[in-house]
Amino acid sequence: KSLLPCSVVARNSANTHNRHGPTLMAMNRQTRRHLQKQGEMSADGAPISNRDRRQAVGSAADTERSGPREFVGEVKGELRKVVWPTKDEIANYSVVVFVTIVVLTALIAGLDYLTGEGVLRLFDVN
C-alpha cells in the first residue's frame, strides 16, 4: 500500500478546481474561520491567490530604504528598551555556566575513559 494520502473528493464540484487543478480539501469549521481571519480564504470558501495578497500588503512608503544614520538611531532606541542584567545576575549566571561546563566535561571524560578501557579489555590489548 502507498503511504501517500488518499485524495479528497469534494461534494460541490463548483469550488473544487482552480487553474492549478483540484484544491478544495475537507476542513472543519475552526480551520475555515482561521483561514478567513488570516485572509487566506474568502467568505464563500474559495482560496485567495498569493498575487492578490501581495499587492494589498506592500505600499510605496514601506519600500523606501532608510539611511545608515536613521538605522543607527533606531538601533540605539531599541537598545535603550533592553532590560540589562545586574552585576549580581551576571555573577550568578557565570557561576551556573562554569559549574555546568565542569560537570559536563567530567562526565564526557569519564565516559571516554570507561569506553576506552572497555574496548581494550574486549580485544585483550594491554
ZABA-914839 format. One line per field, with one value per residue (C-alpha): residue in three letters; residue number from 1; x, z, y. Coordinates in steps of 0.25 Angstrom, whole numbers, padded with zeros to 4 digits. Last residue first. Layout:
BEGIN
aa: ALA	...
i: NUM	...
c1: X	...
c3: Z	...
c2: Y	...
This chain:
BEGIN
aa: ASN	VAL	ASP	PHE	LEU	ARG	LEU	VAL	GLY	GLU	GLY	THR	LEU	TYR	ASP	LEU	GLY	ALA	ILE	LEU	ALA	THR	LEU	VAL	VAL	ILE	THR	VAL	PHE	VAL	VAL	VAL	SER	TYR	ASN	ALA	ILE	GLU	ASP	LYS	THR	PRO	TRP	VAL	VAL	LYS	ARG	LEU	GLU	GLY	LYS	VAL	GLU	GLY	VAL	PHE	GLU	ARG	PRO	GLY	SER	ARG	GLU	THR	ASP	ALA	ALA	SER	GLY	VAL	ALA	GLN	ARG	ARG	ASP	ARG	ASN	SER	ILE	PRO	ALA	GLY	ASP	ALA	SER	MET	GLU	GLY	GLN	LYS	GLN	LEU	HIS	ARG	ARG	THR	GLN	ARG	ASN	MET	ALA	MET	LEU	THR	PRO	GLY	HIS	ARG	ASN	HIS	THR	ASN	ALA	SER	ASN	ARG	ALA	VAL	VAL	SER	CYS	PRO	LEU	LEU	SER	LYS
i: 126	125	124	123	122	121	120	119	118	117	116	115	114	113	112	111	110	109	108	107	106	105	104	103	102	101	100	99	98	97	96	95	94	93	92	91	90	89	88	87	86	85	84	83	82	81	80	79	78	77	76	75	74	73	72	71	70	69	68	67	66	65	64	63	62	61	60	59	58	57	56	55	54	53	52	51	50	49	48	47	46	45	44	43	42	41	40	39	38	37	36	35	34	33	32	31	30	29	28	27	26	25	24	23	22	21	20	19	18	17	16	15	14	13	12	11	10	9	8	7	6	5	4	3	2	1
c1: 0190	0180	0171	0161	0149	0158	0164	0150	0144	0156	0154	0139	0141	0151	0143	0130	0138	0144	0129	0124	0136	0134	0119	0121	0131	0123	0111	0119	0124	0110	0104	0115	0114	0099	0100	0111	0103	0091	0099	0104	0090	0084	0080	0066	0066	0058	0070	0076	0064	0066	0081	0077	0067	0077	0088	0077	0074	0089	0091	0080	0066	0061	0047	0039	0029	0025	0021	0012	0012	0001	-0010	-0002	0004	-0010	-0015	-0003	-0004	-0018	-0029	-0035	-0050	-0059	-0070	-0065	-0051	-0039	-0025	-0028	-0023	-0038	-0043	-0032	-0036	-0051	-0048	-0039	-0050	-0061	-0054	-0047	-0049	-0040	-0042	-0030	-0033	-0025	-0015	-0025	-0035	-0043	-0052	-0061	-0072	-0071	-0078	-0077	-0062	-0054	-0041	-0030	-0024	-0010	0002	0008	0004	0000
c3: 0109	0098	0101	0090	0100	0111	0102	0097	0111	0116	0104	0107	0122	0119	0109	0118	0130	0121	0116	0130	0135	0124	0126	0141	0139	0128	0136	0148	0139	0133	0147	0153	0141	0142	0157	0154	0143	0152	0163	0153	0149	0135	0124	0122	0107	0103	0102	0092	0083	0083	0079	0068	0063	0063	0056	0045	0043	0041	0032	0022	0021	0009	0003	0001	0013	0008	-0006	0000	0001	0007	-0003	-0015	-0008	-0004	-0019	-0024	-0014	-0018	-0009	-0006	-0009	0004	0001	0012	0005	0009	0013	0019	0033	0039	0027	0029	0044	0041	0031	0041	0052	0043	0039	0026	0014	0003	-0009	-0018	-0030	-0042	-0044	-0051	-0040	-0037	-0026	-0024	-0034	-0031	-0018	-0011	-0011	-0013	-0004	-0010	0000	0006	0001	0009	-0003	0000
c2: -0017	-0021	-0032	-0028	-0026	-0021	-0010	-0007	-0006	0003	0013	0013	0015	0026	0034	0032	0039	0050	0053	0053	0062	0072	0072	0075	0086	0093	0093	0098	0110	0113	0114	0122	0132	0133	0136	0147	0153	0153	0160	0170	0174	0169	0179	0181	0185	0198	0206	0196	0198	0213	0212	0202	0212	0223	0214	0211	0226	0230	0218	0223	0218	0210	0212	0200	0203	0217	0211	0201	0186	0177	0178	0175	0162	0157	0158	0151	0140	0135	0135	0122	0120	0117	0126	0136	0137	0129	0132	0146	0142	0142	0134	0124	0123	0122	0111	0103	0104	0100	0087	0084	0075	0080	0088	0089	0081	0086	0098	0108	0105	0093	0088	0100	0097	0082	0082	0069	0069	0057	0056	0048	0038	0042	0035	0024	0014	0000
